[in-house]
Amino acid sequence: MEIASLGFRTDLMVLALGGSEIEHLDRHVVVRTPANPTFWWGNFVLFADSVGPGDVARRLALFAEAIPGADHVAWGIDSVDGTIGAEAELVGAGFELSRDTVLAATSLRPPSRGVDAELRRLVSDDDWRQALELRIACLPDDEHYTEPFVRAHLAGSRALCEQGSATWFGAFERGTLRAALGIVADGDGLARFQMVETHPGSRRRGLASSLVHRAGSSALEAGAETLVIVADPTYHAIGLYRALGFADRETKVELTRRPPADRQTDA
């Protein structure tokens, strides 16, 4: 299956570099992350086609066969315009429907204001310890993350950095990490941003803009041709990405059915 979506192409790029199994079939792709089976978007099926009427049960059976034992259900649709298909049937079957904006840039404008912070790569054990604390501080109240899951996910990010496929940057104020992000490159022209996070007590001060510019510029200097970032179209951060020179490219579709409430753990 040839993937049209730039968002999903770069998702799979990051997952493959991190050791996930990617199985390409005729009209769908199966993604498995055995090291982290509760990572929903490390264990999902990407379908080439939108969901047709009466098609939910067949796809549920396909997912169960492809990823046996999963408590969650996660499907991507390889559409670039937000097309999902039988939305009422999906909602009736317990799915949450998500549409995110995929933005891309081949050059960046500098941020409108400077920041009084040290912008640098994460390198030491203490840097990564602070990254874990920042990640936990940024978790939304309505998500069901566990600390072991967050630790495992961040350990995977650090492993990508140590193998040379990613770089994590932080904004430090008097030695304390207040914002961070990652950027992953495939060596073939694409670079994808990961986990842009700012501590709740340090938001709207320009830290994220400065970090995105710093990391993106570094990736372009290293040979990347296209920078890719995915954003919630209703969240204010999308405005700062556009201000830096990112342009909307497509709408990315994700369909999620959470585990039963008494077994719900991670997102």
Residue pairs with C-beta under 8 A, 6 or more apart in sequence:
1 24
1 25
1 26
1 27
1 28
1 29
1 46
1 48
1 78
3 9
3 12
3 29
3 46
3 78
4 78
4 79
4 80
5 76
5 78
5 79
5 80
5 102
5 250
5 252
6 80
6 102
6 104
6 228
6 249
6 250
7 100
7 102
7 228
7 230
7 250
7 252
8 46
8 76
8 78
8 252
9 190
10 184
10 190
10 192
10 228
11 41
11 76
11 192
12 22
12 29
12 31
12 46
13 184
13 186
13 190
13 192
14 160
14 184
14 192
14 194
15 22
15 31
15 33
15 42
16 22
17 160
17 163
17 165
17 166
17 184
17 186
18 33
18 156
18 159
18 160
19 33
19 35
19 156
20 31
20 32
20 33
20 42
21 30
21 31
21 32
21 33
21 34
22 29
22 30
22 31
23 29
23 30
23 31
23 32
23 66
27 47
27 48
27 49
28 45
28 46
28 47
28 48
28 62
29 45
29 46
30 45
30 66
30 67
31 42
31 43
31 44
31 45
31 46
32 42
32 43
32 67
33 39
33 42
33 43
35 152
35 156
36 42
36 43
36 149
36 152
36 153
36 156
37 43
37 69
37 70
38 71
38 72
38 149
38 265
38 266
39 149
39 152
39 153
39 266
40 72
40 74
40 256
40 266
40 267
41 74
41 254
43 67
43 70
43 72
43 74
44 67
44 74
44 75
44 76
45 59
45 62
45 63
45 66
45 67
45 74
45 75
45 76
46 75
46 76
46 77
46 78
47 59
47 75
47 76
47 77
47 78
48 78
49 77
49 78
49 85
50 77
50 79
50 83
50 84
50 85
51 59
51 75
51 77
51 84
51 85
51 86
51 89
51 90
51 255
52 85
52 86
53 86
53 89
54 86
54 89
55 85
55 86
56 86
56 89
56 90
56 93
59 75
60 73
60 93
63 70
63 73
63 75
64 70
71 259
71 260
71 263
71 264
71 265
72 256
72 257
72 258
72 259
73 95
73 255
73 256
73 257
74 254
74 255
74 256
74 257
75 95
75 254
75 255
75 256
76 252
76 253
76 254
76 255
77 83
77 84
77 85
77 253
77 255
79 251
79 253
80 249
80 250
80 251
81 250
81 251
82 99
82 251
82 253
83 253
84 90
84 97
84 253
84 255
87 97
90 97
90 255
91 97
93 257
94 257
94 258
95 255
95 256
95 257
96 255
96 256
96 257
96 258
97 253
97 255
98 253
98 254
98 255
98 256
99 233
99 251
99 252
99 253
100 230
100 231
100 232
100 233
100 251
100 252
100 254
101 230
101 231
101 232
101 233
101 238
101 248
101 250
101 251
101 252
102 228
102 229
102 230
102 248
102 249
102 250
102 251
102 252
103 228
103 229
103 230
103 231
103 238
103 241
103 242
103 246
103 247
103 248
103 249
104 226
104 227
104 228
104 229
104 246
104 247
104 249
105 216
105 226
105 227
105 244
105 245
105 246
105 247
106 220
106 225
106 226
106 227
107 220
107 245
108 212
108 213
108 216
108 217
108 220
108 227
108 244
108 245
109 213
109 243
109 244
109 245
110 213
111 206
111 209
111 210
111 213
111 240
111 243
111 244
112 206
112 209
112 243
113 206
113 209
114 206
114 210
115 171
115 205
115 206
115 207
115 210
116 173
117 171
117 172
117 173
117 178
117 179
117 207
117 210
118 171
118 172
118 173
119 169
119 170
119 171
119 172
119 210
119 211
119 214
120 169
120 170
120 172
121 167
121 168
121 169
121 170
122 128
122 131
122 158
122 161
122 168
122 169
122 170
122 180
127 170
127 177
128 154
128 158
130 170
130 176
130 177
131 154
131 168
131 170
131 177
131 180
132 150
132 151
132 154
133 177
134 177
134 178
134 179
134 180
134 197
134 199
135 150
135 154
135 195
135 197
136 147
136 150
137 199
137 200
138 197
138 198
138 199
138 200
139 145
139 150
143 267
144 258
144 264
144 265
144 266
144 267
145 266
145 267
146 265
146 266
149 265
149 266
157 166
157 168
157 182
157 194
157 195
158 168
160 166
160 182
160 184
161 167
161 168
161 182
165 184
165 185
165 186
166 182
166 183
166 184
166 185
166 194
167 182
167 183
167 215
167 218
167 219
168 180
168 181
168 182
169 180
169 181
169 182
169 183
169 211
169 214
169 215
169 218
170 177
170 179
170 180
170 211
171 177
171 178
171 179
171 180
171 207
171 210
171 211
172 178
173 202
178 198
178 199
178 201
178 202
178 207
179 196
179 197
179 198
179 199
179 202
179 207
179 208
179 211
180 195
180 197
180 211
181 193
181 194
181 195
181 196
181 197
181 208
181 211
181 212
181 215
182 193
182 194
182 195
182 215
183 191
183 192
183 193
183 194
183 215
183 216
183 218
183 219
183 227
184 191
184 192
184 194
185 191
185 192
185 219
185 222
185 223
185 224
187 223
189 223
189 224
189 225
189 226
190 224
190 225
190 226
190 228
191 216
191 219
191 220
191 224
191 226
191 227
191 228
192 227
192 228
192 229
193 212
193 215
193 216
193 227
193 228
193 229
193 230
196 208
196 211
196 212
196 229
196 237
198 207
198 208
208 237
208 240
209 240
209 243
209 244
212 229
212 240
212 241
212 244
213 244
216 227
216 244
219 227
220 227
227 246
229 241
229 246
230 252
231 237
231 238
231 241
232 238
242 248
258 264
259 265
